[in-house]
Amino acid sequence: MDDKELFEAGCFSPEWVTDDEQLPISRAYSQESKDLKTLLKELDAIKDNIQQIQARQWHLAEMIKFHEHQIANE
């Protein structure tokens, strides 16, 4: 594979960073611990986002049905 194929596959070389400065391994792979209250807020936000997307998807599907029905009647 060439570099472009590796990049598109999500495989980055260990030397690849966004800055000229190398990140220490401990900083690159640090784990952030969050309390339960914060995690629950984030989960609620994700659920709300999913519900909004589902509502838009349903609305678009209804619009497509309507337009297909209108075209079939013409």
C-alpha positions as a printed Julia matrix, in Angstrom:
74×3 Matrix{Float64}:
   0.0    0.0     0.0
   1.14   3.5    -0.69
   0.82   6.39    1.8
  -2.52   7.57    0.38
  -4.1    4.12    0.72
  -2.76   3.79    4.27
  -4.18   7.22    5.16
  -7.61   6.4     3.7
  -7.63   3.09    5.59
  -7.02   4.97    8.84
  -3.5    3.64    9.33
  -1.12   6.41   10.27
   2.59   5.96   10.63
   4.03   6.46   14.15
   5.88   9.54   12.88
   2.64  11.26   11.78
   1.59  14.18   14.01
  -0.19  17.47   13.37
   2.63  19.56   14.86
   6.33  19.57   14.26
   6.66  18.66   17.92
   6.42  14.97   18.8
   3.79  14.02   21.37
   4.9   11.82   24.26
   3.17   8.43   24.27
   1.64   9.12   27.69
  -0.07  12.25   26.35
  -1.19  10.68   23.11
  -2.87   7.74   24.81
  -4.05   9.33   28.05
  -7.44   8.27   29.33
  -9.82  10.89   30.65
 -11.98   9.76   33.55
 -15.39  11.37   33.89
 -17.87  11.18   36.71
 -21.19   9.4    36.3
 -23.2   12.64   36.16
 -21.13  13.94   33.22
 -21.39  10.62   31.38
 -25.18  10.55   31.84
 -25.47  14.1    30.47
 -23.4   13.14   27.44
 -25.52  10.01   26.94
 -28.73  12.06   27.07
 -27.31  14.49   24.51
 -26.43  11.58   22.22
 -29.92  10.09   22.62
 -31.52  13.46   21.81
 -29.34  13.77   18.74
 -30.32  10.27   17.58
 -34.01  11.06   18.09
 -33.69  14.27   16.06
 -31.95  12.4    13.26
 -34.64   9.68   13.28
 -37.37  12.33   13.12
 -35.68  14.0    10.15
 -35.21  10.63    8.47
 -38.9    9.8     8.93
 -39.91  13.23    7.6
 -37.72  12.81    4.52
 -39.14   9.33    3.9
 -42.67  10.76    4.06
 -41.72  13.54    1.64
 -40.27  10.98   -0.79
 -43.46   8.9    -0.61
 -45.56  12.01   -1.23
 -43.49  13.08   -4.25
 -43.45   9.56   -5.69
 -47.23   9.39   -5.28
 -47.66  12.79   -6.96
 -45.46  11.75   -9.89
 -47.38   8.48  -10.29
 -50.7   10.38  -10.44
 -49.51  12.73  -13.2
